[in-house]
Structure formats: C-alpha cells, structure tokens
Amino acid sequence: MTETFRIEGGHPVSGRIRPSGNKNAALPLICAALLTEEEVVLENVPRIRDVEVLLQVVVELGVSVRWTGPETVALCAKDLHEQEPNPKLSRQIRASILLAGPLVARRGHVKLPPPGGDVIGRRRLDTHLLALRSLGATPVFEPGVVGFDAPLRGLGGAEVFLDEASVTATENALMAAALASGETILSNAASEPHVQDLCRMLIQMGAQIDGVGTNQLRIQGRDRLSGARFTIGPDTIEVGSLVVLAAVTGGELRIENARPEEHRATRIAFAKLGIHFDADGDDLLVPSNQDLRVRTDLGGAIPKIEDAPWPGFPADLTSIAVVGATQSEGTVLIFEKMFESRLFFTDRLASMGARLILCDPHRVVVNGRCPLVAQELVSPDIRAGMALLIAALCAEGTSVIQNVQQIDRGYARIDERLAALGARIERGQG
C-alpha cells in the first residue's frame, strides 16, 4: 500500500523555513567517505529516502554508519568489504553509480547494476566510462552490470575531456582522481554547487584540487586521504520550489540560509513569470500577493525559460516553473533540454485545468493565468511530484496525490514542514 497526500488548496503558504541539506551533495559525499579509512562526519544531511537507501548500500559494504544527531551522520570505511554493492538496493536510486569511482580507486574493482531513480528519459553512462577509462580503469561488460577493474599499479592521473558536463560523471572522476597517482586535468567538468561541495570536502580530506567552481579542475592524486567533518549546503532545488509555492499561493515566505548567490539564474527565469524574491543577508524573502504576469521579451515576443548547465537555470526546476507559468497571466515557452520524459507530467496539469500544449518531449507552451481544480493525481518522479503538490496547494478543492514516496526521495518531511506554514496537507494510505 502506497502513501498519499490529501491537499486542500487555496491557502497561502507563509512564514519561515530552513531548506534541507542538498540531496545532490549528500549522495556523492556519502560515497566519498569510502575513499578513506578514517571517519567522515557529514552535517545537515537530508533525511530522505535516497539517502537512507544509499546508507543501507554502504553498510552492507562494511562501512560503519552512525547517526549522531538529527541531521548528522558519521561514516567509517576502515573495514571496507570486497563484495559488490547490493544490486536490489542499488537499482532503487540513481546515486548508486557514484560508488564506481570510490570503489575502483580504493579497492581496485566494482560491479554495479544499471542505476535506478527517476524515469525521466535516458540517463547515459558513457561519460562515466570515458572518465574512469581515461584514469586507467578497464570497463567490465556483463549482462546487467556496469563494472570497472583498476590495474595492479592503481589508477593514474590523465587529461580527461568529458563529452558532456555530466554532474555525476564529474563527481566519479573527481573521487577516482583523488586517489590516482599524478595529476588529473578534468575539462568540460560540471560546476554545480553540489560538485563544489564535493571538491571542498575532498580538499578537507587532503586532496589538492584547483579550479573549484570552474569547468576545468586540476587534481593532484594522493596515496591516501584522511577523515573530515563537512556541512552540506542548502538544497538549491528545494529553495526554488519553495519560492514558486509561496508565489502561487500568495504567501510571504522567508527561506533561511538559502545562499542567495546560488539563485541568480533562477531569479532571472522566475522574473519572466512575474515571480520575484529578494536577498536579505543569507535569506531569501518572497513577498506576498505578487501580481503574476509574464514579462514578454523585447518587441512583445513570447519569452522562453530554458535549462542549462551551471550557472544556468537548473533542469530540476523546469517542472516547478511549468506550474508557476500556469498561474502567471500570459504565454511562455518552457524548454527542458536534458531529459525527454520530464515534461510528460503536464497531462496531469491539463486535467486540473491548465492551458498548455506539449509541443514535443522537450518543450511546452503554457498560457496562464488559469484557475486549477482539484484532481486525483499520481507522482511520477521527484520533481514532477513536487510540481503537482504545488499545483494542488493553489487549486480549488481537495486533491489526492498517490505514490508520494517519489516526493519523499527528494524533499524531507515536506508535508510536516509545509503544514507548519499553513498548508492544508495530510499524509495517508492509498
């Protein structure tokens, strides 16, 4: 039996909230703890399903895991086993692929099933193969297995040019290069905030990494790394989701410790929908009762919101932007370039009364502002699930969302935290 959210729409979401730790930072940082025999302590860890599953995987690999506080976990991989990661657990999350770099670097071999996670289109592994092979690892091709073997002498530094700026491939290459001999120059690397967090923790562990925050990283490999204590930054996608939620429900919201400097592209994109927020020190302030109107391009042309690698507009916020557009008067094109299935959830919004046209798997034209009406809904993935939750909170009537464990994978205790802000939301069994 799956869990559900029962949501009564039409109530402003207002108050103060602290965003959870960045999901997309927590997962690679957990994997990076396998690079050392010493203890690694992570603070501000989001208590979400993907984190819990990954911790189960590493426990079965011999890693000691202790929660020392509500959001603090200590990991020690001193007694790392030779067995391969549990395939059943690994298939449940996309992040299992991030074990490839640390395990092939630390113990010389790894075999994983193809990673699971959201069904939002093809998520290629070719860039991971390119990066780890460049460092000396030999790919292992078996039915249903993604594997690598390191040479007896270990991995070696190399010049690596990624064929795409893949976040997870960059992270795998970073972790493997940290224990490789010599220098690795990693070009066309991803530079998102969570990649920067991984770089900073590896530096704390003793790695030398130059170019943090850029698309070229220089890594001087070490024979061994030490332990570290690291605080994970706020989840940029949760912050963007909360901005839209407050705006479409008419609430006034202060998002604490949100790192405003990480939301410059989001500010520009949301401004096209008439959604505004201000920085107040480390906080973001979303004013109440905003006049949501699409801001046309020069000459009255229909504007476009499109995702791009960092520091561009995050792909994970495109689903959220679609809901924002349904509540903004005017017409806008939203272009999601990365995944060919992410926008398929828009049929649920259409059933709620949204006026939109899905042009192809990557583009949707939205004509707002249109009142939404409550519906029975199913969450297809993390981000679409949160988008539907936001739609339900500004719709007329009471909606029920099924399969909310998808939302739980990326948003910690979201029902409890939003209820504290005035949302009418209850968790139940479906």
PEJO-V770217 format. One record per pair of residues at least 4 apart in sequence whose ideal C-beta (glycine too) atoms are under 8 Angstrom apart, sorted by sequence separation. I is the first residue (numbers start at 1). GAP is how many residues later the second one is. D is the distance in Angstrom with one decimal. If there is no record, write none. Layout:
BEGIN
I/GAP/D
I/GAP/D
END
This chain:
BEGIN
21/4/7.0
22/4/6.5
23/4/6.6
24/4/7.7
25/4/5.9
26/4/6.4
27/4/6.9
28/4/6.1
29/4/7.1
36/4/6.7
47/4/6.8
48/4/7.2
49/4/6.2
50/4/6.4
51/4/6.3
52/4/6.7
53/4/6.7
54/4/6.6
55/4/6.3
56/4/6.7
57/4/6.9
59/4/5.9
68/4/4.9
85/4/7.4
86/4/6.1
87/4/6.2
88/4/7.6
89/4/7.8
92/4/7.9
98/4/7.6
99/4/5.3
100/4/6.1
101/4/6.1
102/4/5.7
103/4/5.9
104/4/6.6
125/4/6.2
126/4/6.3
127/4/6.3
128/4/6.2
129/4/5.7
130/4/6.3
131/4/6.9
133/4/5.9
141/4/7.7
150/4/5.9
151/4/7.6
162/4/6.3
166/4/6.1
167/4/6.4
168/4/6.3
169/4/6.3
170/4/6.2
171/4/6.5
172/4/6.3
173/4/5.9
174/4/6.5
175/4/7.8
176/4/6.2
180/4/6.1
191/4/5.8
192/4/7.2
193/4/6.5
194/4/6.8
195/4/6.6
196/4/6.3
197/4/6.5
198/4/6.3
199/4/6.4
200/4/6.6
201/4/6.4
203/4/5.7
234/4/7.4
235/4/6.6
236/4/6.5
237/4/6.3
238/4/6.3
239/4/6.6
240/4/6.8
241/4/6.2
242/4/6.3
243/4/6.4
244/4/6.1
245/4/6.3
258/4/7.9
259/4/7.5
263/4/5.7
264/4/6.9
265/4/6.3
266/4/5.9
267/4/6.2
268/4/7.5
269/4/7.9
271/4/6.9
279/4/7.3
280/4/7.5
286/4/8.0
296/4/5.0
297/4/4.1
308/4/2.6
310/4/7.6
313/4/6.6
317/4/5.8
318/4/6.7
319/4/7.3
320/4/6.6
321/4/6.2
322/4/7.0
323/4/7.2
324/4/6.3
328/4/7.3
338/4/7.5
345/4/7.2
346/4/6.3
347/4/6.7
348/4/6.8
350/4/5.5
359/4/4.3
380/4/5.0
381/4/6.3
382/4/6.7
383/4/6.4
384/4/6.3
385/4/6.5
386/4/6.5
387/4/6.5
388/4/6.3
389/4/6.5
390/4/6.8
391/4/6.0
395/4/6.1
404/4/6.3
405/4/6.9
407/4/5.5
408/4/7.9
413/4/5.6
414/4/5.9
415/4/6.2
416/4/6.8
417/4/7.2
419/4/5.5
21/5/5.7
46/5/6.0
47/5/7.4
58/5/4.1
67/5/7.0
68/5/7.1
85/5/4.9
91/5/7.5
104/5/6.4
132/5/4.2
133/5/7.4
140/5/6.6
142/5/6.7
150/5/5.4
164/5/7.7
165/5/7.2
190/5/5.1
191/5/6.8
202/5/4.1
203/5/7.3
211/5/5.2
212/5/7.2
234/5/6.1
246/5/4.5
258/5/7.2
270/5/4.0
271/5/6.3
279/5/6.2
280/5/5.2
296/5/6.2
297/5/7.2
307/5/6.6
308/5/6.0
313/5/7.8
349/5/3.9
358/5/7.7
359/5/6.6
379/5/6.7
380/5/7.0
412/5/7.7
418/5/3.9
419/5/7.7
45/6/6.3
59/6/5.3
67/6/5.4
68/6/5.4
90/6/3.8
103/6/7.2
104/6/4.9
117/6/7.4
133/6/6.0
140/6/7.8
141/6/7.7
189/6/7.4
203/6/5.6
211/6/4.7
245/6/7.8
246/6/7.0
270/6/7.4
278/6/7.1
279/6/7.6
296/6/6.9
297/6/4.9
307/6/5.2
336/6/5.2
350/6/6.3
358/6/5.0
359/6/6.3
379/6/3.2
401/6/7.7
408/6/7.5
419/6/5.5
33/7/3.9
58/7/6.7
66/7/6.9
89/7/7.6
103/7/3.8
132/7/7.6
140/7/3.1
162/7/5.9
177/7/3.8
202/7/6.1
210/7/7.1
211/7/5.8
246/7/3.8
270/7/7.4
277/7/5.1
278/7/4.7
296/7/6.0
297/7/7.9
306/7/6.8
307/7/6.4
325/7/5.0
336/7/5.6
349/7/6.5
357/7/6.8
392/7/3.8
407/7/6.3
418/7/5.7
419/7/8.0
32/8/7.3
65/8/6.4
66/8/4.7
115/8/7.5
139/8/7.0
140/8/6.2
162/8/6.8
209/8/6.0
210/8/4.3
245/8/7.8
277/8/6.3
295/8/6.5
305/8/6.6
307/8/4.0
346/8/7.4
356/8/5.6
357/8/4.8
391/8/8.0
33/9/7.7
65/9/7.5
90/9/7.7
139/9/6.0
140/9/6.1
177/9/6.9
203/9/7.8
209/9/7.0
277/9/4.7
278/9/7.4
294/9/6.5
325/9/6.4
334/9/7.8
356/9/6.4
379/9/6.2
392/9/6.4
55/10/5.3
64/10/7.7
65/10/5.5
100/10/5.3
115/10/7.9
129/10/5.5
138/10/6.6
199/10/5.0
209/10/5.2
243/10/7.7
267/10/6.9
276/10/7.8
277/10/7.7
307/10/7.6
346/10/5.8
356/10/4.5
379/10/7.9
415/10/5.0
29/11/7.8
64/11/6.8
85/11/6.5
99/11/6.4
114/11/7.4
137/11/4.1
138/11/4.8
162/11/7.4
173/11/7.4
208/11/7.1
209/11/7.9
242/11/6.4
276/11/6.8
307/11/5.4
347/11/7.6
355/11/7.2
356/11/6.9
377/11/5.1
415/11/7.3
30/12/7.1
63/12/5.6
64/12/4.3
100/12/6.3
137/12/6.6
138/12/7.8
174/12/7.0
200/12/6.8
207/12/6.5
208/12/3.9
243/12/7.2
322/12/5.6
346/12/5.4
354/12/7.1
355/12/4.4
389/12/6.3
415/12/5.0
29/13/5.6
63/13/6.8
64/13/7.8
99/13/6.4
137/13/5.4
138/13/7.5
160/13/6.1
173/13/5.5
199/13/4.4
207/13/7.3
242/13/5.5
305/13/7.4
321/13/5.7
355/13/7.1
388/13/5.9
63/14/4.7
64/14/7.5
85/14/5.6
136/14/6.5
207/14/7.8
208/14/7.7
263/14/7.8
276/14/6.3
344/14/7.7
354/14/7.8
62/15/7.2
64/15/7.6
97/15/6.6
136/15/5.4
207/15/6.0
275/15/6.5
343/15/6.1
355/15/5.0
377/15/7.0
26/16/6.9
61/16/7.7
96/16/5.9
132/16/5.4
170/16/6.9
173/16/7.6
196/16/5.6
206/16/5.6
239/16/5.6
274/16/6.4
305/16/5.4
318/16/6.0
354/16/5.7
385/16/7.1
58/17/7.1
62/17/4.7
63/17/6.8
96/17/7.6
196/17/5.4
274/17/6.2
275/17/6.5
344/17/7.4
353/17/5.7
375/17/7.9
55/18/7.3
62/18/5.1
85/18/7.8
97/18/4.3
128/18/7.8
136/18/7.7
137/18/6.4
199/18/7.1
206/18/7.7
207/18/6.4
274/18/4.2
318/18/4.3
343/18/6.6
346/18/5.5
353/18/6.3
354/18/6.5
374/18/6.8
385/18/7.5
389/18/6.4
26/19/5.3
58/19/7.5
61/19/6.1
62/19/3.9
96/19/4.9
136/19/4.8
170/19/4.6
171/19/7.9
206/19/4.9
239/19/4.9
260/19/3.7
273/19/6.3
274/19/4.5
343/19/6.9
353/19/5.2
372/19/5.6
385/19/6.8
26/20/5.9
61/20/5.2
95/20/7.3
96/20/7.2
135/20/4.6
136/20/4.9
157/20/6.5
170/20/4.2
205/20/4.2
206/20/5.0
239/20/8.0
274/20/6.7
305/20/7.8
341/20/6.6
343/20/7.7
352/20/4.4
353/20/5.1
375/20/7.7
30/21/7.2
60/21/7.9
94/21/4.8
125/21/6.1
135/21/6.5
155/21/5.8
169/21/7.8
174/21/7.7
205/21/5.5
263/21/7.0
273/21/6.2
274/21/6.5
315/21/6.4
322/21/7.3
340/21/4.1
343/21/5.3
352/21/5.7
374/21/5.1
385/21/4.7
386/21/5.8
21/22/8.0
61/22/6.9
90/22/5.7
91/22/5.1
93/22/6.9
94/22/6.3
95/22/7.5
135/22/7.3
136/22/7.5
155/22/7.6
191/22/5.6
205/22/7.0
260/22/7.1
272/22/6.5
273/22/7.7
315/22/7.4
340/22/6.5
352/22/7.5
372/22/6.3
373/22/5.8
374/22/6.5
377/22/6.1
379/22/5.7
385/22/3.9
21/23/3.8
23/23/5.5
27/23/6.4
31/23/7.6
47/23/7.5
60/23/7.6
90/23/5.4
91/23/7.4
93/23/5.7
94/23/2.9
135/23/5.6
157/23/5.2
165/23/5.5
167/23/4.4
175/23/7.6
191/23/6.0
202/23/7.4
205/23/4.8
234/23/5.9
236/23/7.6
240/23/7.0
243/23/7.4
247/23/7.8
259/23/6.7
260/23/7.7
272/23/5.2
315/23/4.6
319/23/6.4
326/23/6.3
349/23/7.6
352/23/5.1
372/23/3.8
373/23/5.3
374/23/3.1
376/23/7.3
377/23/7.0
378/23/7.2
379/23/6.9
380/23/7.7
404/23/7.3
20/24/7.9
21/24/5.5
22/24/7.6
27/24/6.9
30/24/5.5
34/24/6.8
47/24/6.9
61/24/6.4
91/24/7.4
92/24/5.0
93/24/5.6
94/24/7.0
134/24/4.7
155/24/6.8
156/24/5.6
157/24/6.4
160/24/6.4
162/24/7.2
164/24/7.4
165/24/6.6
166/24/6.3
171/24/6.3
174/24/6.1
178/24/5.2
191/24/5.7
204/24/4.0
234/24/5.6
239/24/6.6
258/24/6.7
260/24/5.8
271/24/6.4
315/24/7.1
318/24/6.6
319/24/7.6
322/24/6.3
351/24/5.3
371/24/7.8
372/24/7.0
373/24/5.9
374/24/5.3
375/24/5.6
376/24/5.3
377/24/4.8
378/24/4.6
379/24/4.6
382/24/5.7
386/24/7.2
21/25/4.6
23/25/6.1
26/25/5.6
30/25/6.7
33/25/7.6
46/25/7.5
60/25/7.4
82/25/6.6
85/25/7.6
87/25/7.7
90/25/7.0
91/25/4.4
92/25/8.0
134/25/7.7
135/25/7.2
154/25/7.6
155/25/3.8
156/25/5.2
157/25/3.3
159/25/7.7
160/25/7.0
162/25/7.0
163/25/7.6
165/25/4.7
167/25/5.8
170/25/5.7
174/25/6.7
189/25/7.8
190/25/7.8
204/25/7.7
234/25/5.7
257/25/5.1
258/25/6.0
318/25/7.4
337/25/6.2
371/25/6.3
374/25/4.2
377/25/6.9
378/25/5.2
379/25/5.7
381/25/5.7
382/25/6.4
386/25/6.0
389/25/7.3
393/25/7.7
20/26/4.1
43/26/7.8
45/26/5.2
60/26/5.2
80/26/6.5
84/26/6.9
85/26/7.9
87/26/4.5
90/26/7.4
134/26/4.5
154/26/7.0
155/26/7.2
156/26/5.6
157/26/4.6
158/26/5.9
159/26/4.8
160/26/5.1
161/26/4.6
162/26/4.5
165/26/7.8
189/26/5.4
204/26/6.1
233/26/6.2
236/26/5.3
240/26/5.1
244/26/7.1
254/26/7.6
256/26/7.4
257/26/7.0
258/26/4.4
319/26/6.6
323/26/6.9
336/26/5.4
376/26/7.4
380/26/7.0
20/27/8.0
23/27/6.5
27/27/5.9
31/27/7.7
34/27/7.4
41/27/7.4
44/27/5.4
45/27/6.7
80/27/6.2
84/27/4.6
85/27/5.8
154/27/6.2
157/27/4.3
158/27/7.8
160/27/6.9
161/27/5.6
162/27/6.4
167/27/7.2
171/27/5.6
175/27/7.3
178/27/7.5
188/27/6.0
189/27/6.5
201/27/5.7
236/27/6.9
243/27/6.5
256/27/5.2
305/27/6.3
315/27/7.6
322/27/6.9
335/27/6.2
336/27/7.6
348/27/7.1
379/27/4.4
382/27/5.1
383/27/7.3
20/28/7.4
23/28/7.3
30/28/6.5
43/28/6.6
44/28/7.9
45/28/5.2
57/28/5.3
84/28/7.3
97/28/6.9
100/28/6.3
104/28/6.4
153/28/7.8
159/28/7.4
167/28/6.1
174/28/6.6
187/28/7.0
189/28/5.2
247/28/4.4
255/28/6.3
304/28/7.2
305/28/7.4
306/28/7.5
307/28/7.4
326/28/4.4
335/28/5.1
379/28/5.5
382/28/3.8
386/28/7.6
402/28/5.0
34/29/6.7
43/29/5.0
57/29/5.7
60/29/7.6
77/29/7.6
94/29/6.9
111/29/6.3
131/29/5.5
178/29/4.3
187/29/5.0
201/29/4.4
233/29/8.0
247/29/7.9
254/29/5.5
255/29/4.4
302/29/5.2
303/29/5.4
304/29/4.5
305/29/5.0
306/29/4.0
307/29/5.8
308/29/7.6
326/29/7.6
334/29/7.1
348/29/5.4
382/29/7.5
33/30/7.0
42/30/7.0
56/30/7.5
114/30/7.0
130/30/7.5
186/30/6.9
200/30/7.2
236/30/7.8
240/30/7.8
254/30/7.4
255/30/7.8
302/30/6.6
303/30/7.3
304/30/7.5
305/30/7.1
306/30/7.7
307/30/5.8
326/30/7.1
333/30/6.3
334/30/5.2
348/30/7.6
393/30/5.8
400/30/7.3
41/31/6.6
42/31/5.4
97/31/6.5
101/31/6.7
111/31/7.4
113/31/5.9
115/31/8.0
131/31/6.3
178/31/7.9
185/31/6.8
186/31/4.4
244/31/6.4
254/31/5.5
255/31/7.3
272/31/4.7
294/31/7.5
302/31/6.0
304/31/5.9
306/31/6.6
307/31/6.4
325/31/7.9
333/31/7.5
334/31/7.9
41/32/7.4
42/32/7.9
57/32/4.9
100/32/6.6
113/32/6.6
114/32/6.1
130/32/6.8
185/32/7.6
186/32/7.7
243/32/6.6
253/32/7.5
254/32/7.8
273/32/7.7
292/32/7.7
333/32/5.3
334/32/6.5
393/32/7.4
41/33/4.8
42/33/7.3
56/33/5.6
57/33/6.0
104/33/5.2
112/33/7.0
113/33/7.3
130/33/6.1
184/33/7.9
185/33/5.5
186/33/6.7
197/33/7.6
252/33/7.8
253/33/4.4
272/33/5.9
332/33/7.5
333/33/8.0
40/34/7.3
41/34/7.8
111/34/5.1
112/34/5.0
184/34/7.3
243/34/5.3
252/34/6.6
294/34/5.2
296/34/7.1
322/34/7.4
331/34/6.6
332/34/5.6
39/35/5.7
40/35/5.1
111/35/7.4
112/35/6.9
127/35/5.4
174/35/7.4
183/35/6.4
184/35/4.5
197/35/6.4
251/35/7.4
252/35/6.0
292/35/5.5
293/35/6.2
294/35/6.5
295/35/8.0
331/35/7.1
345/35/5.4
39/36/7.0
40/36/7.4
53/36/5.8
111/36/3.9
127/36/5.7
183/36/7.0
197/36/5.7
252/36/3.7
269/36/4.8
292/36/4.1
293/36/4.7
294/36/2.8
331/36/4.8
332/36/7.9
344/36/7.3
345/36/7.7
348/36/8.0
389/36/7.9
39/37/4.5
110/37/6.0
126/37/6.9
127/37/5.6
183/37/5.5
184/37/6.8
251/37/5.9
292/37/6.6
293/37/5.8
294/37/6.4
330/37/7.6
331/37/7.9
354/37/7.8
38/38/7.1
109/38/7.3
110/38/5.5
128/38/7.6
131/38/5.4
135/38/7.2
182/38/7.8
183/38/7.3
250/38/6.0
294/38/5.2
330/38/6.6
349/38/7.9
37/39/7.7
53/39/5.3
54/39/6.2
57/39/6.5
109/39/7.0
127/39/4.5
130/39/7.7
131/39/7.9
137/39/7.4
180/39/7.8
182/39/5.9
194/39/7.7
247/39/6.1
250/39/5.0
329/39/5.9
342/39/7.6
345/39/3.7
349/39/7.7
352/39/6.0
37/40/6.6
38/40/7.5
53/40/5.1
109/40/5.0
128/40/7.1
132/40/6.5
181/40/5.4
193/40/6.0
246/40/4.1
250/40/7.6
326/40/5.9
328/40/4.7
329/40/4.4
348/40/5.9
36/41/6.7
37/41/4.4
54/41/5.5
58/41/7.9
108/41/6.7
109/41/6.9
128/41/4.8
131/41/6.2
132/41/7.1
135/41/5.4
178/41/6.2
180/41/4.1
243/41/6.9
325/41/3.8
327/41/5.7
328/41/5.9
342/41/7.3
33/42/4.1
35/42/7.8
54/42/7.2
57/42/7.2
61/42/8.0
108/42/4.3
127/42/3.8
131/42/3.9
135/42/6.3
177/42/4.2
179/42/6.1
181/42/8.0
246/42/7.9
322/42/6.2
326/42/4.9
327/42/5.4
342/42/7.1
345/42/6.8
349/42/6.1
30/43/7.9
33/43/7.8
34/43/4.6
50/43/5.0
174/43/6.9
178/43/6.3
179/43/6.6
193/43/5.9
243/43/5.4
247/43/5.4
265/43/7.6
325/43/5.6
326/43/7.3
327/43/7.8
345/43/6.9
348/43/7.9
352/43/5.9
33/44/5.9
50/44/7.9
104/44/4.4
128/44/5.4
132/44/5.9
136/44/7.4
177/44/6.0
178/44/6.5
179/44/7.8
242/44/7.7
248/44/7.3
269/44/4.6
322/44/6.2
326/44/5.8
30/45/6.7
50/45/6.1
104/45/7.3
105/45/7.1
131/45/7.5
135/45/5.4
174/45/6.6
179/45/7.7
239/45/6.7
247/45/6.6
268/45/7.6
327/45/8.0
34/46/6.4
100/46/7.1
104/46/5.2
108/46/7.5
179/46/6.9
265/46/5.8
326/46/6.7
170/47/7.9
178/47/6.3
264/47/6.8
265/47/5.3
266/47/6.4
352/47/8.0
100/48/6.1
265/48/4.6
266/48/7.2
269/48/7.7
273/48/7.1
97/49/7.2
105/49/7.8
135/49/6.8
265/49/7.6
275/49/5.8
21/50/6.7
105/50/5.7
165/50/6.8
104/51/7.2
266/51/6.5
270/51/7.3
273/51/4.9
269/52/6.5
273/52/5.7
275/53/7.4
270/54/6.8
274/54/5.3
131/55/7.7
273/55/4.2
274/55/7.8
273/59/6.7
272/60/6.4
157/62/7.3
157/63/7.9
302/63/7.9
320/63/6.9
31/64/7.5
157/64/5.5
319/64/4.4
323/64/4.8
34/65/7.2
318/65/7.8
319/65/4.9
322/65/6.4
323/65/7.9
326/65/7.2
27/66/7.9
155/66/7.7
193/66/7.4
317/66/7.7
320/66/6.7
28/67/7.5
31/67/4.3
35/67/5.2
50/67/8.0
316/67/5.3
319/67/7.3
320/67/5.3
323/67/5.0
327/67/6.3
27/68/3.9
31/68/5.5
34/68/4.1
319/68/4.0
323/68/5.0
34/69/6.5
193/69/5.3
28/70/5.1
31/70/7.5
32/70/6.4
35/70/6.7
98/70/6.0
101/70/7.2
105/70/6.6
320/70/6.8
27/71/6.2
31/71/5.2
35/71/5.8
97/71/5.9
101/71/3.6
105/71/4.5
34/72/5.9
100/72/5.4
101/72/6.6
104/72/6.3
95/73/7.8
98/73/5.9
101/73/7.4
102/73/4.9
105/73/7.3
106/73/6.5
94/74/7.6
98/74/6.2
101/74/3.9
102/74/7.4
105/74/4.0
240/74/7.1
294/74/7.2
97/75/7.1
101/75/3.9
105/75/6.7
248/75/6.8
100/76/8.0
241/76/7.4
244/76/5.1
248/76/6.2
292/76/7.6
98/77/7.7
237/77/6.3
240/77/4.6
244/77/7.3
247/77/6.7
292/77/6.5
236/78/6.6
237/79/4.6
241/79/5.2
244/79/6.5
248/79/4.4
237/80/6.1
240/80/6.1
244/80/4.5
247/80/7.8
195/115/7.8
192/117/7.8
193/117/7.4
191/118/7.7
192/118/4.2
190/119/6.4
191/119/5.1
190/120/6.7
191/120/7.6
192/122/7.8
28/140/7.7
31/140/7.9
35/140/6.1
248/142/6.4
24/143/7.1
28/143/4.5
32/143/5.5
35/143/6.2
31/144/6.8
35/144/6.0
165/144/4.7
249/144/5.7
241/145/5.3
245/145/4.9
248/145/7.7
249/145/5.2
237/146/7.3
244/146/6.1
248/146/4.5
28/147/7.4
245/148/6.6
241/149/7.0
76/151/7.9
40/161/7.9
40/165/7.5
28/166/7.1
32/166/6.4
35/167/7.9
24/168/7.3
25/168/7.3
29/168/6.8
253/168/7.2
25/169/3.8
29/169/6.3
32/169/6.2
36/169/6.1
24/170/4.2
28/170/5.0
32/170/6.4
35/170/7.0
241/170/7.5
251/170/7.3
22/171/6.8
251/171/7.0
22/172/5.2
25/172/4.2
29/172/5.7
238/172/7.8
25/173/6.9
32/173/7.5
237/173/7.3
238/173/6.2
245/173/7.7
249/174/8.0
22/175/6.8
41/186/7.7
43/186/7.1
46/186/7.8
37/187/7.7
38/187/7.9
40/187/5.3
41/187/7.4
43/187/7.0
44/187/5.3
45/187/6.2
36/188/7.0
38/188/5.3
39/188/4.6
40/188/5.5
41/188/4.3
42/188/5.9
43/188/4.3
44/188/4.4
36/189/4.4
38/189/3.2
40/189/7.7
41/189/7.4
42/189/8.0
43/189/6.7
44/189/7.6
46/189/6.8
35/190/5.1
36/190/6.1
40/190/7.5
42/190/6.3
44/190/7.9
36/191/5.9
29/201/6.6
29/203/6.6
26/206/5.5
25/207/5.0
25/208/6.3
22/210/5.6
21/211/3.9
22/211/5.3
24/211/7.6
21/212/7.2
22/212/6.3
23/212/5.8
21/213/6.9
22/213/4.4
24/213/7.7
20/214/7.5
21/214/6.4
22/214/6.7
23/214/7.6
19/215/4.2
20/215/5.2
18/216/7.8
19/216/5.3
123/216/7.6
121/217/7.6
122/217/7.8
20/218/5.8
121/218/3.6
122/218/7.1
19/219/4.7
120/219/4.2
121/219/4.0
19/220/5.1
121/220/4.2
120/221/4.8
121/221/6.6
119/222/6.5
120/222/4.4
19/223/7.0
17/225/6.5
13/232/5.5
14/232/7.2
13/233/5.5
12/234/7.9
13/236/4.8
15/236/7.9
17/236/6.8
19/236/6.2
12/237/5.0
14/237/3.8
16/237/7.6
17/237/7.5
18/237/7.7
19/237/7.7
11/238/6.8
12/238/4.8
13/238/4.3
14/238/5.0
15/238/6.7
16/238/4.6
17/238/6.0
18/238/4.6
19/238/7.3
10/239/8.0
12/239/3.7
14/239/6.0
15/239/7.4
17/239/6.9
18/239/6.0
19/239/6.1
12/240/7.8
13/240/6.6
16/240/6.2
121/240/7.5
119/261/7.2
120/261/5.5
119/262/6.5
118/263/3.8
118/264/5.9
120/264/8.0
118/265/7.7
14/274/6.9
12/276/7.0
118/288/7.7
93/316/7.8
49/356/6.4
49/359/5.0
50/359/4.9
48/360/6.3
49/360/4.5
50/360/7.1
48/361/6.0
48/362/6.2
9/363/7.5
48/363/7.0
48/364/4.9
9/365/6.2
47/365/5.0
46/366/4.6
47/366/7.1
7/367/7.9
13/380/6.7
7/382/6.9
11/382/7.4
9/383/5.7
5/384/6.6
9/384/5.5
10/384/7.2
7/385/4.1
9/385/5.8
10/385/7.5
7/386/5.9
9/386/4.0
10/386/6.1
5/387/7.6
9/387/6.0
23/387/5.4
9/388/6.4
8/389/7.7
9/389/7.4
8/390/4.9
9/390/6.7
7/391/6.7
20/391/7.2
6/392/6.5
7/392/4.9
20/392/4.5
6/393/7.6
7/393/7.5
6/394/5.4
7/394/6.8
5/395/7.2
4/396/5.5
5/396/4.5
4/397/6.2
4/398/5.5
5/399/5.1
2/400/6.0
4/400/6.1
17/400/6.2
2/401/5.4
3/401/5.2
2/402/7.4
3/402/6.1
5/402/7.7
2/403/6.6
17/403/7.9
17/404/6.3
3/405/7.9
13/405/6.3
15/405/7.0
15/406/4.5
14/407/6.1
15/407/6.9
13/408/4.8
14/408/5.7
13/409/5.7
5/410/6.1
12/410/6.1
13/410/5.3
11/411/5.6
11/412/6.4
11/413/5.4
9/415/7.7
7/416/7.5
8/416/3.7
7/417/6.6
8/417/7.8
7/418/5.0
6/419/7.2
7/419/8.0
5/420/5.7
6/420/4.7
5/421/7.2
6/421/8.0
5/422/6.2
6/422/5.8
4/423/7.2
5/423/7.7
3/424/6.0
4/424/5.0
3/425/7.0
4/425/6.7
3/426/6.3
4/426/3.9
2/427/7.7
3/427/6.8
1/428/5.3
2/428/5.2
1/429/6.7
END
